[in-house]
Amino acid sequence: MTAINLQNKIMTMLDALESEYHNEEYPPELGHSEPLDGLILTVLSQNTNDINRDRAFANLKANFPEWQDVVNAGSKELERVIRTAGLSHTKAARIMTILETVHENFNAYTIKPLAKYEPEFMKKYLRALPGVGAKTVACTLLFDFKIPAFPVDTHITRISKRVGIAPANSSPEDISRLLEDIVPASRCLGGHVNMIAHGRAVCHSRNAECESCVLNEICDNKKDLEV
């Protein structure tokens, strides 16, 4: 597929998903006034679902309104309040180290100062924190710093390969780079949200509902449908 055809296919996909889910003029607000909150939320989301992540984060903030409160309470208490997110021992240790590092670097529990740096420096800084991978970095940049990025989860990976905009052997990071290179900055948030919504509603890992899929005309792997 040529670069032009690939770009057309990706934009056609985003247009079709917009017609079904969120319109780009009104993308959902997923950020936080303090980007550190978004970073920690994404760390909690690893290897669990959104419901358990949100419960754990709400419990964390209810018990510890300020990040200094978390540090004062210690790892064991943090582990207790985030238990619903799973892997609480590992996640608590990572969060404590993140808080310690951030405070040491910025003399406060905040990562707002990162906004004055170039995105590449921000990515490098965030990736150096424990438990922070490419998806977590992209989520933090996109949602909390309003910097164009395209986080890729299992739904987006699955759709990208099935539709045929990414090779079958592509990693989530490969797909993220591909989409960031092609998708306009103004469409990253809506595109990300809509692909996840489509993966949950229609393009399931098993028993995809191809008969009701708005991507049938461009999908390389749609089921054979009766006319």
Disulfide bonds with the S-S distance in Angstrom:
none
